[in-house]
Amino acid sequence: MKRNLLSVASLLFGTLFLFMGNGLQGILLPVRGNLEGYATTTLGLLGTSWAAGFVIGCLVAPKLVRRVGHVRAFSGFIAIIAIIALVSGIIVHPVWWVLLRAVTGFATAGTSMIIESWLNERATNESRGAIFSLYIAITLFGVVAGQMMIPLEDVRTPVLFMTCGIFYCIAMLPTTLSTAASPQPLKAVKLDLPALYRNSPVSCLGILLVGIANGAYGTLGAVFGAGSGLSDTSIAIMMSATIFAGALMQLPAGRLSDRIDRRYVLAAMSAIAAFAGLLLAVLHPSSPVFIIGLVVLYGAVANTLYPIAVAHANDYASAEDFVKVSGGLLLLYGIGTIIGPTIGGPVMSMINPHALFLVTAVAHMLITAYAIIRSRMRAAVPVEDRDAFTTIPTATSQTLTPESMSLANPGSGKTPETGDPALKYS
């Protein structure tokens, strides 16, 4: 175990700085854009374009990596991200930011897939769980550390954009200087919507709606905070606390879903998220403590929905189809994150910043209703036959790729030699 962890230590060190840059840039752009007076619709398009680029990257990046190799592709992708971060601090213009954000999403998908395939190559079935957990912990810490740098410098200056560029360049060094052998070629995941829906209607529709809600909040949460009168420090605390709350709630919610029908847990968690969102949308709280408290409650339950829905889909799928199903659901989630900011921005512009949570509340109420309806139409899988729950913190799941699913699942790298087994529809 120690030898396996040491073999990926330098890669994980670079990953930390990559996600520090991602976390800082992800909150810096909407905060700076809000100060520049950009319309909320425009700020929402920052998230839409990033998510669209990321989804395309998950589909196209494997071909680029196979052509030039992992190390060259990784260096090239990070160089693109660093250049865009620096250019964004020089050219402060909404159209350019939206266009460049799509390229950043594309390149981020490439870097994430390379990191995760590298970790998957080094992991054994015995060490896979530990490596995946450490990887997730590093991504969460990196995002939070990046977000918490917002109060340290005036966002009106290019200093924080330059800081992003420095983080990205540091992230490039470990793999560039490494003498380790490159991992096996990346595999593109095919999205088969009809098959996914037949396998698990609740997971298919639910994850699309979770993507809409999480995409809207992830992109426009900082804009909501600024519109509610929060300081830069309070906004950073709110966004970071949401991530930690979601991470802490994963295991209790997952263990509960292992014992009872997962659809009931999905319905309950979605109902709580909808309730917290409606309170924020209707009451228009002004107290920073009250706002952050409600948002943390929202994040704690909203961020449990994705992994529970994935586990529910895997309950009905063959074990060898875990990566195929989970990868397809991940791309559905990405499609949802494209839709969420696209809807959330105009709604906030037409009503008020608090209306962001009307969008999330509607999505979560639909999940609650559909999960309950489906629980009456299809029997739950017996507890002894269910797939084991795996924690996947969705606060950063836009930067999780189909390669993550291979890393998270023991033995998933072993592909059957006799064709591609069909999903266990029932």
C-alpha positions as CSV (number, residue, x, y, z in Angstrom):
1,M,0.0,0.0,0.0
2,K,2.8,2.4,1.0
3,R,4.7,1.7,-2.2
4,N,1.6,2.3,-4.3
5,L,0.9,5.6,-2.6
6,L,4.5,6.7,-2.9
7,S,4.5,6.0,-6.7
8,V,1.7,8.5,-7.2
9,A,2.8,11.1,-4.6
10,S,4.3,13.6,-7.1
11,L,1.3,13.3,-9.4
12,L,-1.1,14.0,-6.4
13,F,1.1,17.0,-5.5
14,G,0.6,18.4,-9.0
15,T,-3.1,17.6,-8.7
16,L,-3.4,19.7,-5.6
17,F,-2.1,22.8,-7.4
18,L,-4.2,22.1,-10.4
19,F,-7.4,22.2,-8.3
20,M,-6.2,25.2,-6.3
21,G,-6.1,27.0,-9.7
22,N,-9.5,25.6,-10.6
23,G,-11.1,26.6,-7.3
24,L,-9.6,30.1,-7.4
25,Q,-10.5,30.8,-11.1
26,G,-14.0,29.3,-10.7
27,I,-15.0,31.8,-8.0
28,L,-12.8,34.7,-9.3
29,L,-14.5,35.1,-12.7
30,P,-18.1,35.5,-11.4
31,V,-17.0,37.8,-8.5
32,R,-15.0,40.0,-10.8
33,G,-17.7,39.9,-13.5
34,N,-20.3,41.0,-11.0
35,L,-18.1,44.0,-10.0
36,E,-17.7,44.8,-13.7
37,G,-21.5,45.0,-14.0
38,Y,-21.9,42.0,-16.3
39,A,-25.5,40.7,-16.6
40,T,-26.3,37.6,-14.5
41,T,-27.2,35.9,-17.8
42,T,-23.7,36.5,-19.0
43,L,-22.2,35.2,-15.8
44,G,-24.4,32.1,-16.2
45,L,-22.9,31.6,-19.6
46,L,-19.5,31.3,-18.0
47,G,-20.7,28.1,-16.4
48,T,-22.6,26.9,-19.5
49,S,-19.6,27.3,-21.8
50,W,-17.2,25.6,-19.2
51,A,-19.5,22.6,-18.8
52,A,-20.0,22.3,-22.6
53,G,-16.3,22.3,-23.1
54,F,-15.8,19.8,-20.4
55,V,-18.4,17.4,-21.8
56,I,-16.8,17.7,-25.3
57,G,-13.4,17.2,-23.7
58,C,-14.5,13.9,-22.1
59,L,-15.5,12.7,-25.6
60,V,-12.6,14.1,-27.7
61,A,-9.6,14.3,-25.4
62,P,-8.9,10.5,-25.4
63,K,-8.2,10.8,-29.1
64,L,-5.7,13.6,-28.6
65,V,-4.0,11.8,-25.8
66,R,-3.6,8.6,-27.9
67,R,-2.0,10.7,-30.7
68,V,0.6,12.7,-28.7
69,G,1.0,10.7,-25.5
70,H,0.0,11.4,-21.9
71,V,2.9,13.7,-20.8
72,R,2.8,15.9,-23.9
73,A,-1.0,16.1,-23.8
74,F,-1.0,16.9,-20.1
75,S,1.6,19.7,-20.5
76,G,-0.3,21.1,-23.4
77,F,-3.7,21.1,-21.7
78,I,-2.3,22.8,-18.6
79,A,-0.4,25.3,-20.7
80,I,-3.7,26.2,-22.4
81,I,-5.4,26.6,-19.0
82,A,-2.6,28.8,-17.6
83,I,-2.5,31.0,-20.7
84,I,-6.3,31.5,-20.6
85,A,-6.2,32.4,-16.8
86,L,-3.6,35.1,-17.6
87,V,-5.4,36.4,-20.6
88,S,-8.6,36.6,-18.6
89,G,-6.9,39.0,-16.2
90,I,-5.7,41.2,-19.1
91,I,-8.7,41.1,-21.4
92,V,-11.7,41.8,-19.1
93,H,-14.5,41.4,-21.6
94,P,-17.6,39.2,-21.2
95,V,-17.6,37.7,-24.7
96,W,-13.9,36.7,-24.5
97,W,-14.4,35.3,-21.0
98,V,-17.3,33.1,-22.2
99,L,-15.4,31.8,-25.2
100,L,-12.2,31.2,-23.3
101,R,-14.1,29.4,-20.5
102,A,-15.2,26.8,-23.0
103,V,-11.6,26.1,-23.9
104,T,-10.7,25.9,-20.2
105,G,-13.4,23.3,-19.7
106,F,-12.2,21.2,-22.6
107,A,-8.6,21.3,-21.4
108,T,-9.6,20.6,-17.8
109,A,-11.4,17.4,-19.0
110,G,-8.1,16.4,-20.6
111,T,-6.0,17.0,-17.5
112,S,-8.4,15.2,-15.2
113,M,-8.7,12.2,-17.5
114,I,-4.9,11.9,-17.7
115,I,-4.5,12.2,-13.9
116,E,-7.2,9.6,-13.2
117,S,-5.9,7.1,-15.8
118,W,-2.4,7.5,-14.3
119,L,-3.7,6.8,-10.8
120,N,-5.8,3.9,-12.1
121,E,-2.7,2.4,-13.7
122,R,-0.7,2.5,-10.5
123,A,-3.6,1.3,-8.3
124,T,-4.2,-2.4,-7.3
125,N,-7.5,-3.7,-6.1
126,E,-6.2,-3.5,-2.6
127,S,-5.0,0.1,-2.8
128,R,-7.6,1.4,-5.2
129,G,-10.0,2.6,-2.5
130,A,-7.3,4.4,-0.6
131,I,-5.9,6.1,-3.7
132,F,-9.3,7.2,-4.9
133,S,-10.2,8.6,-1.4
134,L,-6.9,10.4,-1.2
135,Y,-7.5,11.8,-4.7
136,I,-10.9,13.1,-3.8
137,A,-9.6,14.6,-0.6
138,I,-6.9,16.4,-2.5
139,T,-9.3,17.8,-5.0
140,L,-11.7,19.0,-2.3
141,F,-8.8,20.6,-0.3
142,G,-7.4,22.2,-3.5
143,V,-10.7,23.7,-4.5
144,V,-11.4,25.1,-1.0
145,A,-7.8,26.4,-0.7
146,G,-8.2,28.2,-4.0
147,Q,-11.5,29.7,-3.1
148,M,-10.2,31.0,0.2
149,M,-7.6,33.1,-1.5
150,I,-10.2,35.5,-2.8
151,P,-10.1,37.7,0.3
152,L,-6.3,38.0,0.1
153,E,-6.2,40.4,-2.8
154,D,-8.3,42.9,-4.6
155,V,-10.3,41.1,-7.3
156,R,-10.2,44.2,-9.5
157,T,-6.5,43.7,-10.1
158,P,-4.9,41.0,-12.3
159,V,-2.9,39.6,-9.3
160,L,-5.3,36.7,-8.6
161,F,-5.4,35.8,-12.3
162,M,-1.6,35.6,-12.2
163,T,-1.8,33.5,-9.1
164,C,-4.0,31.0,-11.0
165,G,-1.4,30.9,-13.7
166,I,1.4,30.1,-11.1
167,F,-0.7,27.3,-9.6
168,Y,-1.2,25.7,-13.0
169,C,2.5,25.9,-13.9
170,I,3.4,24.2,-10.7
171,A,0.8,21.5,-11.4
172,M,2.6,20.8,-14.7
173,L,6.0,20.1,-13.2
174,P,5.6,16.7,-11.4
175,T,4.4,14.8,-14.5
176,T,6.7,16.7,-16.9
177,L,9.8,15.8,-14.8
178,S,8.6,12.2,-14.0
179,T,10.5,9.2,-15.5
180,A,7.6,6.9,-14.8
181,A,6.0,5.0,-17.7
182,S,2.8,6.5,-19.2
183,P,-0.4,4.7,-18.5
184,Q,-2.5,2.7,-21.0
185,P,-4.4,4.7,-23.6
186,L,-7.6,6.5,-22.5
187,K,-10.9,5.0,-23.5
188,A,-13.8,7.1,-24.7
189,V,-17.2,6.4,-23.1
190,K,-20.2,6.0,-25.3
191,L,-23.4,7.7,-24.2
192,D,-26.4,5.4,-24.8
193,L,-29.4,7.3,-23.4
194,P,-32.1,4.7,-24.2
195,A,-30.0,2.0,-22.5
196,L,-29.3,4.2,-19.5
197,Y,-33.0,5.0,-19.1
198,R,-34.1,1.4,-19.3
199,N,-31.5,0.4,-16.8
200,S,-32.7,3.0,-14.2
201,P,-35.2,5.8,-15.1
202,V,-34.7,7.4,-11.7
203,S,-31.0,7.6,-12.0
204,C,-31.1,8.8,-15.6
205,L,-33.6,11.7,-15.0
206,G,-32.4,12.3,-11.5
207,I,-28.8,12.9,-12.4
208,L,-29.8,15.2,-15.3
209,L,-31.8,17.3,-12.7
210,V,-29.0,17.2,-10.2
211,G,-26.6,18.5,-12.8
212,I,-29.1,21.4,-13.5
213,A,-29.3,22.3,-9.9
214,N,-25.6,21.9,-9.1
215,G,-24.5,23.6,-12.3
216,A,-26.7,26.6,-11.5
217,Y,-25.4,26.9,-7.9
218,G,-21.8,26.1,-8.7
219,T,-21.6,28.8,-11.4
220,L,-23.9,31.5,-9.8
221,G,-23.5,30.8,-6.1
222,A,-20.9,33.5,-5.8
223,V,-23.1,35.9,-7.8
224,F,-26.0,35.2,-5.4
225,G,-23.7,35.9,-2.4
226,A,-22.6,39.2,-3.9
227,G,-26.2,40.1,-4.7
228,S,-27.2,39.2,-1.1
229,G,-24.7,41.7,0.3
230,L,-22.0,39.2,1.4
231,S,-18.4,40.3,1.5
232,D,-15.7,38.5,-0.5
233,T,-14.7,36.6,2.6
234,S,-18.2,35.5,3.4
235,I,-18.7,34.4,-0.2
236,A,-15.5,32.3,0.0
237,I,-16.6,30.8,3.3
238,M,-20.1,30.0,1.9
239,M,-18.8,28.2,-1.2
240,S,-16.1,26.3,0.7
241,A,-18.5,25.3,3.6
242,T,-20.9,23.9,1.0
243,I,-18.2,21.6,-0.3
244,F,-17.2,20.4,3.2
245,A,-20.8,19.9,4.3
246,G,-21.5,17.8,1.1
247,A,-18.4,15.7,1.7
248,L,-19.3,15.0,5.4
249,M,-22.9,14.0,4.6
250,Q,-21.9,11.5,1.9
251,L,-21.2,8.6,4.1
252,P,-24.2,8.8,6.4
253,A,-26.6,9.2,3.4
254,G,-24.9,6.5,1.5
255,R,-25.0,4.0,4.4
256,L,-28.7,4.8,4.8
257,S,-29.3,4.1,1.1
258,D,-27.6,0.7,1.6
259,R,-30.3,-0.2,4.1
260,I,-33.5,1.1,2.6
261,D,-34.8,1.8,-0.9
262,R,-32.3,4.3,-2.4
263,R,-35.2,6.1,-4.1
264,Y,-36.6,7.0,-0.7
265,V,-33.3,8.5,0.3
266,L,-33.1,10.4,-3.0
267,A,-36.6,11.7,-2.4
268,A,-35.9,12.7,1.2
269,M,-32.6,14.5,0.4
270,S,-34.1,16.2,-2.6
271,A,-37.0,17.4,-0.5
272,I,-34.7,18.9,2.1
273,A,-32.6,20.6,-0.6
274,A,-35.8,22.0,-2.1
275,F,-37.0,23.2,1.3
276,A,-33.7,25.0,2.0
277,G,-33.8,26.6,-1.5
278,L,-37.4,27.8,-1.1
279,L,-36.5,29.4,2.2
280,L,-33.7,31.3,0.6
281,A,-35.8,32.3,-2.4
282,V,-38.9,33.4,-0.4
283,L,-37.5,34.9,2.8
284,H,-34.6,36.8,1.1
285,P,-32.5,36.6,4.3
286,S,-29.9,39.4,4.8
287,S,-28.0,38.0,7.8
288,P,-24.7,36.4,6.6
289,V,-25.0,33.7,9.3
290,F,-28.5,32.8,8.2
291,I,-27.7,32.8,4.5
292,I,-24.5,30.7,5.0
293,G,-26.4,28.3,7.3
294,L,-29.2,27.7,4.9
295,V,-26.8,27.3,2.0
296,V,-24.7,24.8,3.9
297,L,-27.8,22.8,4.7
298,Y,-28.6,22.9,1.0
299,G,-25.1,21.8,0.0
300,A,-25.0,19.0,2.6
301,V,-28.0,17.2,1.1
302,A,-27.8,18.3,-2.5
303,N,-24.3,16.9,-2.8
304,T,-25.4,13.4,-1.7
305,L,-27.8,12.9,-4.6
306,Y,-25.3,12.1,-7.4
307,P,-23.5,9.2,-5.8
308,I,-26.7,7.7,-4.4
309,A,-28.2,7.9,-7.9
310,V,-25.1,6.2,-9.4
311,A,-25.3,3.4,-6.8
312,H,-29.0,2.9,-7.6
313,A,-28.2,2.5,-11.3
314,N,-25.4,0.0,-10.5
315,D,-27.9,-2.0,-8.4
316,Y,-29.6,-2.9,-11.7
317,A,-26.5,-3.3,-13.9
318,S,-24.0,-6.1,-14.2
319,A,-20.8,-5.6,-12.3
320,E,-18.7,-5.4,-15.5
321,D,-20.9,-2.5,-16.7
322,F,-20.2,-0.3,-13.7
323,V,-17.8,2.1,-15.6
324,K,-20.0,2.1,-18.7
325,V,-23.2,3.0,-16.7
326,S,-21.4,5.5,-14.4
327,G,-19.6,7.1,-17.2
328,G,-22.8,7.6,-19.2
329,L,-24.5,9.0,-16.1
330,L,-21.5,11.4,-15.6
331,L,-22.0,12.7,-19.1
332,L,-25.7,13.2,-18.4
333,Y,-24.7,15.2,-15.3
334,G,-22.5,17.3,-17.5
335,I,-25.4,18.0,-19.9
336,G,-27.4,19.1,-16.8
337,T,-24.6,21.5,-15.8
338,I,-24.8,23.1,-19.2
339,I,-28.6,23.6,-18.8
340,G,-28.5,24.9,-15.2
341,P,-26.5,28.1,-15.6
342,T,-28.3,28.8,-18.8
343,I,-31.6,28.8,-17.0
344,G,-30.4,30.3,-13.7
345,G,-28.8,33.4,-15.1
346,P,-31.9,34.8,-16.9
347,V,-34.1,33.8,-13.9
348,M,-31.9,35.8,-11.5
349,S,-31.9,38.7,-13.9
350,M,-35.6,38.8,-14.3
351,I,-36.4,38.3,-10.6
352,N,-33.6,38.8,-8.1
353,P,-30.4,37.0,-7.0
354,H,-32.3,34.8,-4.5
355,A,-34.3,33.3,-7.5
356,L,-31.3,31.1,-8.1
357,F,-32.7,28.8,-5.5
358,L,-36.1,28.7,-7.3
359,V,-34.3,26.9,-10.1
360,T,-32.6,24.4,-7.8
361,A,-35.8,23.9,-5.8
362,V,-37.8,23.0,-8.9
363,A,-35.2,20.5,-10.0
364,H,-35.1,18.9,-6.5
365,M,-38.9,18.8,-6.2
366,L,-39.0,17.0,-9.6
367,I,-36.5,14.4,-8.3
368,T,-38.6,13.9,-5.2
369,A,-41.8,13.4,-7.1
370,Y,-40.3,11.1,-9.7
371,A,-38.4,8.9,-7.2
372,I,-41.6,8.3,-5.2
373,I,-43.6,7.5,-8.4
374,R,-41.0,5.1,-9.6
375,S,-40.7,3.4,-6.2
376,R,-44.4,2.4,-6.7
377,M,-43.7,1.0,-10.2
378,R,-40.6,-1.1,-9.6
379,A,-39.4,-3.2,-6.7
380,A,-36.1,-2.3,-5.0
381,V,-33.1,-4.6,-5.3
382,P,-32.7,-6.7,-2.2
383,V,-30.1,-5.4,0.2
384,E,-27.8,-8.4,-0.3
385,D,-27.7,-7.9,-4.1
386,R,-27.0,-4.2,-4.1
387,D,-23.8,-2.6,-5.4
388,A,-21.6,-1.1,-2.7
389,F,-22.1,2.7,-2.2
390,T,-19.0,4.7,-3.2
391,T,-18.6,8.3,-2.1
392,I,-18.2,10.7,-5.0
393,P,-18.3,14.3,-3.7
394,T,-20.2,16.2,-6.4
395,A,-19.0,19.6,-5.3
396,T,-16.2,18.9,-7.8
397,S,-17.8,16.3,-9.9
398,Q,-17.7,18.6,-13.0
399,T,-14.0,17.7,-12.8
400,L,-14.6,13.9,-12.4
401,T,-14.4,12.0,-15.7
402,P,-15.3,8.4,-16.8
403,E,-11.7,7.6,-15.7
404,S,-12.7,8.4,-12.2
405,M,-15.3,5.6,-12.3
406,S,-12.5,3.1,-13.2
407,L,-10.4,4.3,-10.3
408,A,-13.3,4.1,-7.8
409,N,-14.3,0.6,-8.7
410,P,-12.1,-2.4,-7.7
411,G,-11.4,-4.6,-10.7
412,S,-13.1,-2.2,-13.1
413,G,-9.9,-2.0,-15.2
414,K,-10.4,-5.7,-16.1
415,T,-12.5,-5.7,-19.2
416,P,-14.2,-9.0,-20.2
417,E,-12.5,-10.6,-23.2
418,T,-15.8,-11.9,-24.5
419,G,-17.6,-8.9,-25.8
420,D,-19.6,-6.2,-24.0
421,P,-22.2,-7.7,-21.7
422,A,-25.7,-6.3,-21.8
423,L,-27.1,-4.3,-18.9
424,K,-29.3,-6.3,-16.5
425,Y,-32.6,-4.6,-17.3
426,S,-35.4,-5.6,-14.9
